[in-house]
Structures are given as C-alpha cells and as structure tokens.
Amino acid sequence: MPMPDWQDQPENREYKRKLRDLQIPIPRWWPGRMNIEIVGGDLETGAVVAHLPVEGNPYFARVPAHGPTGGNTDVTLADLDRNHVRTEWVDGDWKYIVFGREELDAVDVGHIRISMRSISLEVSSRAVTFDPTDHELFVVQAQGFDWQLLQNGSVHRYGDRFGLDTASAHLAELGYMVHSLDADPWLDTADMHTALATALSFPGSYGRNLDALNDCLGDVGRYSYGSESNSAGTVLAIAGFDSLLDIDRPTALGVLDVFARQARLSALYGHAMLCLVETPSDELGKVGGTDVSQATVAGFPPDPPEPFDESTIIEFGFQFYATADEAEDLALRLESATAPILDEIGRYCMRVDLASERAGQSDERHSSSFRRRGPGQDLYEISIATRGTGDRSVLGERIFEAVTGCRLPFGHMSETPFGGPFLADALEKYPSLG
C-alpha cells in the first residue's frame, strides 16, 4: 500500500505513525539537537525518509540495499536529489542516505555511522556513558571534551573564570544540562547551607545541610530531580568557590565530597555528572576518595578591551581573486554582511582597488589562502573603513565572523587603526569620513 496523498490528512498521519513505529536506527551524533520528522517511506519494504531539523536542514533515509524501495519513496528521493548533496553507505540489508546542502566529510560521516550503533536513554532504562565494548565507537568518544574530564574523576577545578565558563560552554554544546552558580555574593551569608540550598533551588522537603544535599544529588543522579534523561549528563559549575572556602572550608569541601560520591553512583545509571569549580587553590585534598584535578581548556581569554572614538578610523581590508564584475559583486556582498555591525559604530566607507604588485598582484597563488587565480581574474583589495565609537577587539571579531559566515572567498583580512598623525592619511583615502 503506497503512502496516502498528503491531502488525505487522517490517513497520511496514520501511515506516518506506522512508519515511525518501525523505529529505524537514526544518527545520535549531529552538531545540534536532533528532532526527527517523518516525510515519507513504505511500510512493506521498511523504507523511511526523515527530515532532520538541525543546522542545514538535512534529510535522512533508510531504503533496502537490494530491491525496490516501495511506494512513492523513489519520487521523494529524486526530489531531494535535485537540491541536495547525497552521501550514502550500505550496512547489511539497508542503504542509508544523508541529503545535505553541502557534502559531508569523512570525519562527520564516521561520527554519524558510529552514533547509529548506540542505544539512547529514550529506548533503554540503563545505558553506559561510554561504551568500551565497541572499539570504533569508543575511539570517537574518547576524543570528546567530556571524556577528558570523566576519565580523571567527577570534580575538577579551574584557575580562573574564563576556564570555568569555557568548559561549561563546551559541555553544554555536547548536550549536558549545566547549572551555573556564582558564590561570590555569599561572602555576607552566615549560613552557607541555606545559601547553597537556595542557590540550587532545593525544595524545602530536602532540608538545609549536607545530608539534604546528598539526598538531592541522589535524586539528580536517578533523574528524579534537576536533570533530564535525554541529556548527555548534568554539570554543576560554581564560580568564586574561594568564597565558600572562606565562609566554611569543611562544609565547602563536604559539598564536593558529596557530589563525587553521588556522581560515582549515578554512573551506574549511565548518568555522567561533573562538578566544576573556579579556584586557584590547589589544596582541596581528596573528595569521594579521589584528588580534585586541575583542568585546563584549549583556548585563550578574550582580548582586553580596546576602546576607540572619533579620533581614530579603523580600516578592514580583504583580498580576492576576481574579475572586475566579480569584484563589484563581492564588494556589495561584503557591505551587506558588515553594514549592520558598522551602523552601530557610526559612519563607514568602502573602496575597491587593484592590489599592487608588491601585494601579490602578479602571483598565480595567494600566499596566505593558497587560492589560485582564475581565468581573467586579478587580485583586488576591498577595504571598508569606519569612524565612530566602539571596542576594536569586539569589532574585529564581529567583522571576521560576518564575512566568513557569508562564505566570501577572501584570501586575507587586515585591520589597521589610523589615529594621531596618521588620521590625515585615512581621511585622504576616505574623505567622506571627515
């Protein structure tokens, strides 16, 4: 029986429900939240076509590896082929197909294929956080940021706020439920038990002591309170942990000890729990029988503020291989991408110039981007300058993100401030900013 026409809504919905009940294996790994929407298929052959409303709006299909797909599945696949890039592989009796806007690389395909072997918490009441019985899957899992922490314990410290916030953001991106607290305001609090219970929103039934915290975290580990079974795990991030140590050191360390013990128990339910604290102190001792390890993040704190005002003109330059017509089009796209940002600063002006030979006009390959010159193309410099008030550190990052986000094929971005005696040079180049 082919899939009923979409205009026959009751029958169409019922057919989709039956297709959904086939419970085909689906990717568990994708850079974003997964939410499957069935768009077609055939019950007799088991073919299913689904929409994955994540970044890029891809589609995912399972069809028989040999033999007909059944119903009108081929029509659906042909429609997707017209506007998408197809990536496919065969696993046993089934062929799996991903339709995306761009071609997936081998690493992404590997992640997707491996993730389809796992059993999610939604269909299993008990699952391991990491699966060492599947070597290929475990190799991928062991490269994750969460594994780098969990293999060394459940409680970790960071020396500064940047490290704590960066680690929390990484875990949130991996699907962890993050509870963030700032302990600095508690310095004026005489009773830390009450302050902690209030900050964690404990129901009154738990009480106001470490035993209450133990009971609460036990419920968290069993997904009864403050956690979600469809998340990757639960994180408690405490900034300003020195404040707790100053108020009541034994209780502060007791908090970490209780967390470590309950986190070890929660692992039996397949629930990963981590406590991250910000403190430069390296004398926290053992919690839950394990030393508190110092963790780091692969990143650097943001640049310090660099405010500027009307006394300075900031110029951003980009280099492109292009024909004259292509350069004009690129300039329009560049202005479209950056204008909303520059309007917040004040005024801006744009120039399109041929690059000098010294800048590589005669080179067949751009030295910084390795882009090659196409037929009829020259090396152009498209510059955009702004004058007003803002933060140069923030502005540079925003401009770069806006231009790369629009996939403009520039080979190099330069940033030059003109102030003091050099302001006149910029005004000669951009008189409208005077």
Secondary structure, 3 states (H helix, E strand, C coil): CCCCCCCCHHHHHHHHHHHHHCCCCCCCCCCCCCCCEEEEEECCCCEEEEECCCCCCCEEEEEECCCCCCCCHHHHHHHHHHHCEEEEEEECCEEEEEEECCCCCHHHHHHHHHHCCCCCCCCCCCCCCCCCCCHHHHHHHCCCHHHHHHCCCCEEEECCHHHHHHHHHHHHHCCEEEEEEECHHHHHCCCHHHHHHHHCCCCHHHCCCHHHHHHHHHHHHCCCCCCCCCCCEEEEEEECHHHHHHHHHHHHHHHHHHHHHHHHHHHHHCCEEEEEEECCCCCCCEECCEECEECCCCCCCCCCCCEECCCEEEEEEEEEEECHHHHHHHHHHHHHHHHHHHHHHEEEEEEEEECCHHHCCCCCECCCCCCECCCCCEEEEEEEEEEECEEHHHHHHHHHHHHHHCCCCCCEEEEEEEEHHHHHHHHHHCHHHC
